[in-house]
Amino acid sequence: MEIFGFYIWIFLVGSVLKANTKPKGGCGAN
């Protein structure tokens, strides 16, 4: 079930990126 773990990893990485981009970007800056 490596694919399942891969999806979980993508989900976790996406959440971390979102959380890190929010305070850094401010007004949705790239």
N, C-alpha and C positions, 0 to 999 in steps of 0.2 A: 504493500500500500504506500509506495513512495509518492505517488501522485497526490494522495490525500495530504500527506505531510507538506508537499510542495505548495499546495493551495493554502494551507495554514500559514506557512512561512510568508507567502505573498501577502496574505491578509494582515499579518503582524507587521511586516515591513511597511505596508501601506498606512497602517494606523500610526506607526511611529513617525513616518514622513509627514503625515497630516498634522500630527501634534507638534512636530518641530517646525513646520512651515508656518503654522498659524501665528505664533508670537514673533517669529523672525520676519515674515513677509509684512505683517501689519495690515495694510490695506490691499491684500491680495497681490502683493508685488511678487514677481517671479523670483 
